[in-house]
Each structure stands twice: as structure tokens, then as C-alpha cells.
Amino acid sequence: MSEPVRILVTGATGAVGAALTRALDAAGHRPHGVSRRGGTGPRQHTWSAGLEEPPPALRRTWDVVVHCAADTRWNLPEEEAERANVAPLRAVLGLAAPGTHFVHLSSSYVTGLTGDIRSPSPAAYRNSYEWSKARAERLVHAERDSADIVRFPVVMGARADGSLDRYSGFFWLPSSLCSGAVPAMVAEEKALLDIVSTDDVADHVVRLVAGGPPTGRRLSILGRGEDAQPVAEVFETVRAALNSWRAEHGVPALDRLPSMTPEQWNRFYLPFAEEHLDRAQLLRVTAFRAYQGYLSVTEPFAVTHRVPDTVEVLHRSIRRWAETHQSSARRVPRAWS
Ligand SMILES: NC(=O)c1ccc[n+]([C@@H]2O[C@H](COP(=O)([O-])OP(=O)(O)OC[C@H]3O[C@@H](n4cnc5c(N)ncnc54)[C@H](OP(=O)(O)O)[C@@H]3O)[C@@H](O)[C@H]2O)c1
């Protein structure tokens, strides 16, 4: 009988890491997982990578290390983003031997505003998250002769039922639609929002693991590419999913939002809003500004692996979000004047 493959998944309690751990299990592997707080399943370890020495249980020879651990918040100061996304990677690279199959998970948005990861300047990226993830990719290139880098866009839940182990980033949208924090759909007319399911990422990584380490550094980019949903349709899918859930729970439907371009919003509405809104409303509007860059991507990602349609995945994931965040999903938005 052949030796089992020794696999370590970092960030194993996160949205992607947990789905990957289940997929590796289903493929007959017995992966170990690590996260800051530690998971509940078998072979789960606790380690704050980059902040403390690895525990003895992790200091062994790994055949495969899949690095999913990250902090996906966009608004960290640069030093904190570096501590969150670069220092942990450096520590995890220290657990990998030259022969280890190293798989690093990254974001399709890592190429920032210039279209590649080369710039060390924060000004070349939409935010400190992208900047730190680009820096992380450059570190993998510098430290590893062989590695898989897997980029993907916004992550939704499982294809079967939309379930996700952790909600972050994008789920600001359904929450804000229900609370009324989004006054308008601000997006470029031709903007696309590319989406994958956790299953797409997990299945891809399981296939990479089965194929063994690449010669050199290999980049995969998952997504729908030019078949991604236009942002306006994404908003409608999210609203339809919320309204189907709300109808079943006796909550009034959400109205369609007025749409406008970022240019119209920033030049005409925002200055007016800044003059007339109260502090709480202004805070919501300012928070909303951070998302505009992501709703204005008109160039499709050059995907290497096209995933199946994601409209149903989005619908199911939003319904699932509503089911698991009932007080947010039941809110009736206050009208903006
Ligand atoms: N979510 C998306 O839409 C998206 C899109 C594109 C790319 N990605 C990338 O996909 C990967 C996974 O993201 P995700 O959405 O699954 O993240 P997530 O749900 O926020 O989970 C993050 C995981 O990383 C762990 N972690 C964070 N810092 C750590 C550290 N210093 N040491 C050990 N564990 C640490 C967390 O542990 P605790 O449970 O203890 O907090 C958790 O298990 C990341 O590389 C991310 O950049 C995500």
C-alpha cells in the first residue's frame, strides 16, 4: 500500500479552506488543517502564523501545503495588511521542503490597477488587501522554484445549497440592501462581477494535488471571464434571492435601486449627500465608496479555467445568507430622501 499524502491546509476554518478540507476528505485524503483559533474536526491545529513559532505537530515533512490563510479585509493600514497576508505566508513557506507541492491561493484582483503584480507601490492597487496579496505572490516567486498560484474572484457558497463556512466581503451587499445603506446601484454600465463557488476552487486544488507539483511556478485563474454576470444583473439576482426569501417570511419586497455610474455618483450625488446627510448616513455612504472599484471592472479576467455558470450559485448563496442572518435579512430599508 502506498503512503498517504501528507497535506496541510492553512486557513482551514475559513470559507475556502473548510470547503477544500471537505473536498480533500472526499477524495480519500486525510488533510491536516491549521488556523489561528483552531478547528473542531480531527487533525486541526492552532497556530497564528507569522506571529509565533509553529507548534511541534506542524514541523514535519509535508507532501502538500495549501495556503488559504489570509485576512480579506480591504481597509487595514498597510503595515497590518503586511502582517496579515505576507508575514504568515513567509512562516508557512518555512514549513515547506523543496519537494513539497506548494499551492498558494490568491485573488483575481491581485493585479490591481495596472494589470500585473509587479508594482510595490500601494497606489497601484485598489486597497491594502490587493497590495499585500500581490506582495505575497511576489514572495512565492522569490522563494519557490516550484509552486501553484491559484487566483479566483469573489467566492460564493457550495453549488448544491449555497452554504459557506464564513461570510465576508461581498456579503456586505445583501446586508446593505436590506438595511438601506446602499442608496443606488453605482456601477459602470458594462461592468462585470466574476464569481466562483467554493466548490470550483476546492475541486481545482484537489485536481492540482492529484497531478503533483509543477515544474516551475504555474498560475491558474478561475472564473467566468467574459461570461461573468454584468453588475446590474448581479444586483438583480441578489435582490430576487432576498425577495424570494422575504416573501416566504412575510417581509416586504425590496425595491429596485436607481442606477448610476461612479462618475455621476462621485460628481453629483456625493457632494450633495455630504452637505445634507447626517453622520450615520455619511458613514454608510463612505463605506459604500470602497466597493465602487469592484463594481467598475469592465475588462473580463483572462481565466485559464472557466467555471460553470454561477447565477444559480449566487441565488442560493444569498438565500442561504438570509437563512443564517435572519435579523439582517428581515430589515425594512429606510427610504433615502
Ligand atoms: N472570500 C473571497 O471572496 C476570496 C476571493 C478571492 C480570493 N480569496 C482568497 O482565498 C483565500 C481564502 O479566503 P477565505 O475567504 O476562505 O478567508 P476567510 O474565510 O476569512 O478565512 C481565513 C482563514 O485564515 C485563517 N487565518 C488568517 N490569518 C491567519 C494566521 N496568521 N495564521 C493562521 N491562520 C490564519 C483564519 O483562521 P481563524 O478561523 O482562526 O480566524 C481562517 O481559517 C485567501 O487567500 C483569500 O485571499 C478569497
The ligand as an SDF file (V2000), in Angstrom:
LIG
                    3D

 48 52  0  0  0  0  0  0  0  0999 V2000
  -13.5210   35.1690    0.0460 N   0  0  0  0  0  0  0  0  0  0  0  0
  -13.3080   35.6340   -1.1940 C   0  0  0  0  0  0  0  0  0  0  0  0
  -14.2500   36.1880   -1.8510 O   0  0  0  0  0  0  0  0  0  0  0  0
  -11.9540   35.4650   -1.8490 C   0  0  0  0  0  0  0  0  0  0  0  0
  -11.8260   35.8800   -3.1830 C   0  0  0  0  0  0  0  0  0  0  0  0
  -10.5980   35.7120   -3.8270 C   0  0  0  0  0  0  0  0  0  0  0  0
   -9.5320   35.1520   -3.1390 C   0  0  0  0  0  0  0  0  0  0  0  0
   -9.6780   34.7830   -1.8370 N   0  0  0  0  0  0  0  0  0  0  0  0
   -8.5090   34.1870   -1.1530 C   0  0  0  0  0  0  0  0  0  0  0  0
   -8.8790   32.8780   -0.7440 O   0  0  0  0  0  0  0  0  0  0  0  0
   -8.1550   32.5250    0.4360 C   0  0  0  0  0  0  0  0  0  0  0  0
   -9.1260   32.0650    1.4860 C   0  0  0  0  0  0  0  0  0  0  0  0
  -10.0050   33.1480    1.8070 O   0  0  0  0  0  0  0  0  0  0  0  0
  -11.3190   32.9280    2.6710 P   0  0  0  0  0  0  0  0  0  0  0  0
  -12.3920   33.7740    2.0840 O   0  0  0  0  0  0  0  0  0  0  0  0
  -11.5440   31.4650    2.8880 O   0  0  0  0  0  0  0  0  0  0  0  0
  -10.8810   33.5940    4.0620 O   0  0  0  0  0  0  0  0  0  0  0  0
  -11.6810   33.5450    5.4400 P   0  0  0  0  0  0  0  0  0  0  0  0
  -12.9930   32.8970    5.2730 O   0  0  0  0  0  0  0  0  0  0  0  0
  -11.6260   34.9290    6.0070 O   0  0  0  0  0  0  0  0  0  0  0  0
  -10.7760   32.5850    6.3510 O   0  0  0  0  0  0  0  0  0  0  0  0
   -9.4790   32.9440    6.7160 C   0  0  0  0  0  0  0  0  0  0  0  0
   -8.8080   31.7430    7.3390 C   0  0  0  0  0  0  0  0  0  0  0  0
   -7.4180   32.0520    7.5470 O   0  0  0  0  0  0  0  0  0  0  0  0
   -7.1070   31.8440    8.9140 C   0  0  0  0  0  0  0  0  0  0  0  0
   -6.0220   32.7580    9.2580 N   0  0  0  0  0  0  0  0  0  0  0  0
   -5.9400   34.0880    8.9780 C   0  0  0  0  0  0  0  0  0  0  0  0
   -4.7660   34.5690    9.4130 N   0  0  0  0  0  0  0  0  0  0  0  0
   -4.0730   33.5340    9.9420 C   0  0  0  0  0  0  0  0  0  0  0  0
   -2.8010   33.3890   10.5440 C   0  0  0  0  0  0  0  0  0  0  0  0
   -1.9620   34.4460   10.6980 N   0  0  0  0  0  0  0  0  0  0  0  0
   -2.4100   32.1610   10.9900 N   0  0  0  0  0  0  0  0  0  0  0  0
   -3.2390   31.0960   10.8480 C   0  0  0  0  0  0  0  0  0  0  0  0
   -4.4540   31.1720   10.2920 N   0  0  0  0  0  0  0  0  0  0  0  0
   -4.8720   32.3760    9.8500 C   0  0  0  0  0  0  0  0  0  0  0  0
   -8.4160   32.0780    9.6560 C   0  0  0  0  0  0  0  0  0  0  0  0
   -8.3340   31.4840   10.9350 O   0  0  0  0  0  0  0  0  0  0  0  0
   -9.3870   31.8280   12.1410 P   0  0  0  0  0  0  0  0  0  0  0  0
  -10.5890   30.9740   11.8750 O   0  0  0  0  0  0  0  0  0  0  0  0
   -8.7100   31.4200   13.3670 O   0  0  0  0  0  0  0  0  0  0  0  0
   -9.7170   33.2890   12.0210 O   0  0  0  0  0  0  0  0  0  0  0  0
   -9.3750   31.3560    8.7070 C   0  0  0  0  0  0  0  0  0  0  0  0
   -9.2530   29.9600    8.8590 O   0  0  0  0  0  0  0  0  0  0  0  0
   -7.3450   33.7680    0.8140 C   0  0  0  0  0  0  0  0  0  0  0  0
   -6.0540   33.6420    0.3100 O   0  0  0  0  0  0  0  0  0  0  0  0
   -8.0770   34.8940    0.1040 C   0  0  0  0  0  0  0  0  0  0  0  0
   -7.1930   35.9640   -0.1670 O   0  0  0  0  0  0  0  0  0  0  0  0
  -10.8750   34.9030   -1.1810 C   0  0  0  0  0  0  0  0  0  0  0  0
  1  2  1  0
  2  3  2  0
  2  4  1  0
  4  5  1  0
  4 48  2  0
  5  6  2  0
  6  7  1  0
  7  8  2  0
  8  9  1  0
  8 48  1  0
  9 10  1  0
  9 46  1  0
 10 11  1  0
 11 12  1  0
 11 44  1  0
 12 13  1  0
 13 14  1  0
 14 15  2  0
 14 16  1  0
 14 17  1  0
 17 18  1  0
 18 19  2  0
 18 20  1  0
 18 21  1  0
 21 22  1  0
 22 23  1  0
 23 24  1  0
 23 42  1  0
 24 25  1  0
 25 26  1  0
 25 36  1  0
 26 27  1  0
 26 35  1  0
 27 28  2  0
 28 29  1  0
 29 30  1  0
 29 35  2  0
 30 31  1  0
 30 32  2  0
 32 33  1  0
 33 34  2  0
 34 35  1  0
 36 37  1  0
 36 42  1  0
 37 38  1  0
 38 39  2  0
 38 40  1  0
 38 41  1  0
 42 43  1  0
 44 45  1  0
 44 46  1  0
 46 47  1  0
M  CHG  2   8   1  16  -1
M  END
$$$$
